[in-house]
């Protein structure tokens, strides 16, 4: 693992954490559909970091996976912004399908 790869993963993690903290309390982030979607994203974030720490994926792979998760989190926030702080059932299903894809990528890259 090179310093550059480690730095890239660290930066991705910090950026994701900061973006999460910046939006806390902005919308109804305790809405059940949002809680479910964001809980999955948080879980995937942890899985990526664990697999990276255990050497199952490279820094570049971790950064790419974090980037995909970050895009989903941004999409979720955008959806909520247009619906009074909520996401619709259809938006939740779409986000879940996308999260399923990232989840499979995490598994496949680690095994």
N, C-alpha and C positions, 0 to 999 in steps of 0.2 A: 504494500500500500504506500503510495507516494504521498508526500506532503500536500501536493496540489489536490489529489483526490480527497484526502482527509479534509482539507480546507473547504472544498466544494460541498461535501456532505454537511459539514458544520454550518456553512453559510445557508444552505437550503433549509436546514432545520431551524436556524435562528429566524430566517425570513418567514417561515411558516408560523412559528410561534408568535412573532411580532404581529403578523397580519391577523392572527386569531385574537390576540389581546387587544388590538386596535378596534376591533368590531364588537367586542364584548359589551353587551347592554345596548347596542345601537338599535337592534330590531328585536323582535320577539324570538330570540334565539332559544327560548325554552319551549317553543311549539313542538308537539310530539314528532311531526315528520322531520323537522329540522334536527331535533335531538337524535333521531335514529340515523339520519344520513351523516351528521357530523360525528356521531359515535363510531360509525364504521370507518370514517376517514381517520379519526384519532387512532383506532386500532391498527389500521394499515400503516400509519406513520410509525407506530411502535414496532410492527413486524419488520418494516424496512430497516429501521435502526438496529434491531436485534440481529437480523441476518447479516448486516454489514459488520457489526461488532464481532460476530462469530466467524467472519470470513467466508460466508456462503455467497455473498455478492460483492462486486467491486464498488469502489467509490463512484465510478461513472454510472453503474447500474442503479445504485441507490439514489443518486442525484436525478436520474431520468424518472425513476418511480416517484420520487418526491415532487417532481415537476408535474407529473400527471395528476397526482393527488391535489396539488395546489390549484391546478386548473379546474378540477371538480369542485373544490371549495369555493373558488371564485364564481363558478357557474351557479352553485347553490345560493350564494349571497345575492347574485344578480337576480335570480328567480324570485327570491324573497323580497327584494327591493320593489319589484313590480307587482307584488301581491300583498301589500300591507304587512310585511314581516312574516308571511307564511309561504310555504311552497305547496302547490297542489299535489294531489295524489299522482297525477300523470307525471309531474316533474320529479316526484320522489321515485317513481318506478324507473324513469329514465336515468336518474343519478345512480340508483342501485344497480342497474344493468352496467353502467360505466364502472362503478366500483367493483362489480364482479369481474370485469375484464382486468382491472389493475390487480385485484386479488390473485387471479390466475397467473398473471405475469410475475408477481412476487413469489408465488409458489414455484413456478417453473424455473425461474432464475436461481432459486436457492437449492433446487434438487437436481 
